[in-house]
């Protein structure tokens, strides 16, 4: 979506971006979370 909006805006009528960033977190934050989910699963 974001790439398309920048590189081919004529293909879109409107764009709504929500809860987005070029980079969210870093490996030091995400890797422990990934390991926990892989080990313990994820509650519904």
Secondary structure as UniProt FT lines:
FT   HELIX           2..7
FT   HELIX           9..11
FT   HELIX           27..40
//
